[in-house]
Amino acid sequence: MKEKITKVNYKKRVKETQTIEGGFLALGFKRYITQYKIIENNFTSSIIRSTIKYEVDDKLSNLASIVNTKLVETLAKTVGKYLTEKKAPP
């Protein structure tokens, strides 16, 4: 799967990517876009809000049920674990 970054807003902490090859496009989706927004919860924690936007032909509407944010959840947990276990340099 190949994606291109279509939006980065450092001030609002938003990143948006669009799949340009493979992935859900290979299954028949016309468009597949993911958006990530980092929301500061407090000084030591943040929330990652992920949004998936997609377009699929009516004939393939049954494919919409396979779209979910499980991969994003796994990634967020992995990064969070890494950051909390990483020790500060001396």
C-alpha positions as CSV (number, residue, x, y, z in Angstrom):
1,M,0.0,0.0,0.0
2,K,1.2,3.5,-0.8
3,E,-0.1,6.7,0.8
4,K,0.6,10.3,0.3
5,I,0.4,13.0,2.9
6,T,-2.2,15.5,1.9
7,K,-2.4,17.7,4.9
8,V,-0.2,18.6,7.9
9,N,-1.2,21.3,10.3
10,Y,1.4,21.5,13.2
11,K,-0.6,24.2,15.0
12,K,-3.8,22.0,15.1
13,R,-1.8,18.8,15.3
14,V,-3.5,17.2,12.3
15,K,-2.1,14.9,9.6
16,E,-4.1,13.5,6.7
17,T,-3.1,10.8,4.3
18,Q,-4.7,9.4,1.1
19,T,-4.1,5.9,-0.2
20,I,-2.8,6.1,-3.7
21,E,-2.0,2.5,-4.5
22,G,-3.0,-0.9,-3.0
23,G,-4.7,-1.4,0.3
24,F,-8.4,-0.6,0.2
25,L,-8.1,0.7,-3.3
26,A,-7.1,-2.8,-4.5
27,L,-10.3,-4.0,-3.0
28,G,-12.4,-1.6,-5.1
29,F,-12.6,1.6,-3.0
30,K,-12.5,4.8,-5.0
31,R,-10.9,6.8,-2.2
32,Y,-9.5,6.1,1.2
33,I,-8.3,8.9,3.5
34,T,-7.1,8.7,7.1
35,Q,-6.9,11.7,9.4
36,Y,-5.1,11.8,12.7
37,K,-5.5,14.6,15.3
38,I,-3.6,14.8,18.5
39,I,-5.6,16.3,21.3
40,E,-3.6,17.3,24.5
41,N,-5.3,15.8,27.5
42,N,-2.9,17.1,30.1
43,F,0.9,17.6,30.4
44,T,1.7,13.9,30.3
45,S,-1.0,12.5,28.0
46,S,-2.8,13.0,24.7
47,I,-5.6,11.5,22.8
48,I,-5.3,10.4,19.1
49,R,-8.5,11.0,17.2
50,S,-8.6,9.1,14.0
51,T,-11.1,9.5,11.2
52,I,-11.4,7.4,8.1
53,K,-13.1,8.8,5.0
54,Y,-13.8,6.6,2.1
55,E,-15.8,6.3,-1.1
56,V,-16.9,3.0,-2.6
57,D,-19.0,2.1,-5.5
58,D,-22.6,1.1,-4.6
59,K,-22.0,-2.4,-6.1
60,L,-19.3,-2.9,-3.5
61,S,-21.0,-1.4,-0.5
62,N,-20.7,-4.6,1.4
63,L,-16.9,-3.8,1.7
64,A,-17.7,-0.8,3.9
65,S,-18.1,-3.2,6.8
66,I,-14.3,-4.1,6.8
67,V,-13.3,-0.5,7.4
68,N,-12.3,0.1,11.1
69,T,-9.7,1.9,13.2
70,K,-8.2,-1.3,14.8
71,L,-4.8,-0.7,13.1
72,V,-4.7,2.9,14.4
73,E,-5.5,1.6,17.9
74,T,-2.7,-0.9,17.8
75,L,-0.3,1.7,16.5
76,A,-1.3,4.2,19.2
77,K,-0.9,1.6,22.0
78,T,2.5,0.5,20.7
79,V,3.8,4.1,20.4
80,G,2.4,4.9,23.8
81,K,4.0,1.9,25.4
82,Y,7.4,2.8,23.8
83,L,7.2,6.4,25.0
84,T,6.2,5.6,28.6
85,E,8.9,2.9,28.9
86,K,11.7,4.9,27.3
87,K,14.0,6.3,29.9
88,A,15.2,9.8,29.6
89,P,18.9,10.2,28.7
90,P,21.3,10.9,31.6
